[in-house]
Amino acid sequence: MDEAASSTTSLSTPQTLAVYEVETRGYKNTSFHVSKQLPHFQLQSGNPSLSLEEVNCPDGYKFISNWKIDYVAPNVEGVERSTDRYFDKHGWEYSTAWEKLISPMRMPRGTLKITDKVRRRRWIRRMVKIDPMESVSRPEDRDRPERIRENQLPSAIRLPRQIRSCRCLR
């Protein structure tokens, strides 16, 4: 978690935003692809979603992580939480039909079978509620430029060693 997010997490419990990536394959195809009939990105309900790059944080919240594949198995009483049972190594779960894939009664399956026609994986991103006081800046901070340490710069724009050692930059 970055420093900016750590000050906010004490004020708000992090929440998870989830989007499913969906792919299908035809009866003659052996590889999966983006379907023309189904949205490539969906919500848990199966309703269409924006792509990961287009999803914005809800008003009043800010992201504290990047998108990542969720490998956490569902919490079902009496069922072993072995992730390889629910997902393959890339986070995909498989089904013979899209309707079965989104059914709340279905347990995810991470093993591809020859009869499977649909797969999906869950992408998650953590967010926290923004502290209203965080957006109010102090008057003395408004005109002060933010100092960036040299080690925070990408290597492509770091200053050469001779210039970094110059006393005028200190």
C-alpha positions in Angstrom: 0.0 0.0 0.0 1.4 3.4 -0.8 1.9 6.2 1.7 -1.0 8.3 0.5 -3.4 5.5 1.0 -2.1 4.5 4.4 -3.3 7.8 5.9 -6.8 7.2 4.7 -7.2 3.5 5.6 -7.4 4.3 9.3 -10.5 6.4 8.5 -12.2 3.9 6.2 -12.2 0.1 5.8 -10.9 -0.8 2.3 -13.6 -2.1 0.0 -13.1 -4.2 -3.1 -14.3 -3.4 -6.6 -14.6 -6.5 -8.8 -15.0 -6.9 -12.6 -15.0 -10.3 -14.4 -13.2 -10.9 -17.7 -15.2 -13.3 -19.9 -14.1 -15.4 -22.9 -15.8 -18.1 -24.9 -15.0 -20.7 -27.5 -17.0 -22.3 -30.2 -17.7 -26.0 -30.7 -14.9 -26.4 -33.3 -12.4 -24.0 -31.6 -9.9 -25.1 -29.0 -8.8 -21.6 -28.0 -10.8 -19.0 -26.0 -11.5 -15.5 -27.4 -13.6 -12.4 -26.8 -17.2 -13.2 -27.6 -19.5 -11.2 -29.9 -22.5 -12.2 -27.9 -21.2 -11.6 -24.4 -19.6 -8.5 -23.0 -15.8 -9.0 -22.5 -16.1 -7.4 -19.0 -19.0 -8.0 -16.7 -20.2 -7.5 -13.1 -21.0 -10.5 -10.8 -24.6 -10.4 -12.0 -23.5 -10.8 -15.6 -24.4 -7.2 -16.6 -21.9 -5.5 -18.8 -19.0 -3.5 -17.3 -16.4 -1.1 -18.7 -13.0 -2.4 -19.4 -10.5 -2.3 -16.5 -8.8 0.8 -17.9 -12.2 2.6 -18.1 -13.6 1.8 -14.7 -13.5 4.8 -12.4 -13.6 4.9 -8.7 -17.0 5.8 -7.3 -17.5 9.3 -6.1 -16.1 9.9 -2.6 -13.6 7.0 -2.9 -10.0 6.6 -4.2 -8.2 3.5 -5.4 -5.4 2.2 -3.1 -4.2 -0.6 -5.4 -3.9 -1.6 -9.0 -6.1 -4.2 -10.7 -5.0 -7.8 -9.9 -6.5 -11.2 -10.5 -8.4 -12.5 -7.4 -7.3 -16.1 -6.5 -9.4 -16.2 -3.3 -11.8 -19.1 -3.4 -15.4 -18.5 -2.3 -16.2 -18.9 1.3 -18.6 -21.8 1.4 -19.2 -23.7 4.6 -17.8 -27.2 4.7 -15.8 -26.8 1.4 -12.0 -26.9 1.3 -10.5 -23.5 0.2 -7.9 -24.9 -2.2 -7.5 -22.3 -4.9 -6.4 -24.8 -7.6 -9.7 -26.5 -7.3 -11.6 -23.2 -8.2 -9.2 -21.5 -10.6 -6.4 -22.4 -12.9 -2.9 -20.8 -12.6 -4.1 -17.7 -14.5 -7.2 -17.2 -12.4 -9.7 -18.6 -14.9 -12.8 -20.6 -13.8 -14.6 -22.7 -16.5 -18.2 -23.8 -17.3 -20.2 -25.4 -20.1 -22.6 -22.4 -20.3 -22.6 -18.7 -19.4 -25.9 -19.1 -17.4 -24.2 -21.7 -15.2 -21.1 -19.6 -14.8 -23.0 -16.7 -13.2 -25.3 -18.9 -11.1 -24.9 -18.1 -7.4 -25.5 -21.8 -6.6 -22.5 -23.0 -8.7 -19.1 -23.7 -7.3 -16.2 -22.4 -9.5 -14.2 -25.0 -11.3 -10.6 -24.4 -12.3 -10.1 -27.5 -14.5 -10.8 -27.1 -18.2 -13.0 -29.9 -19.7 -13.5 -30.6 -23.4 -17.2 -29.6 -23.0 -16.4 -26.1 -21.5 -17.4 -23.2 -23.7 -17.0 -20.2 -21.3 -14.4 -19.0 -18.9 -14.0 -16.0 -16.6 -11.6 -14.5 -14.1 -12.2 -12.0 -11.4 -10.2 -8.8 -11.3 -10.2 -6.7 -8.1 -9.1 -3.3 -7.0 -9.1 -2.0 -3.5 -10.5 1.5 -2.6 -11.2 3.6 0.5 -13.6 6.4 1.3 -11.9 9.8 0.9 -11.5 11.8 4.1 -13.3 15.2 3.4 -10.5 17.0 5.2 -7.9 15.4 2.9 -9.2 17.5 -0.1 -9.0 20.8 1.9 -5.5 22.1 1.5 -3.8 24.6 3.8 -3.2 28.0 2.2 0.6 27.8 2.8 0.7 24.5 0.8 -1.1 25.8 -2.3 1.8 27.7 -3.8 4.6 25.4 -2.6 5.8 23.0 -5.4 6.0 19.4 -4.4 9.5 18.2 -3.9 10.4 15.0 -5.7 13.3 12.9 -4.6 15.7 11.8 -7.3 15.1 8.1 -6.5 11.4 8.6 -7.2 12.1 9.6 -10.9 12.0 7.0 -13.6 15.5 6.0 -14.6 15.0 7.5 -18.1 14.8 11.0 -16.6 17.3 10.8 -13.8 20.0 13.3 -13.8 23.6 12.3 -14.7 25.9 11.8 -11.6 27.9 15.0 -12.3 24.8 17.2 -12.2 23.4 15.4 -9.1 26.6 16.1 -7.2 26.4 19.9 -8.0 25.9 22.0 -4.9 23.4 24.2 -6.6 20.8 21.4 -6.7 20.9 20.9 -2.9 
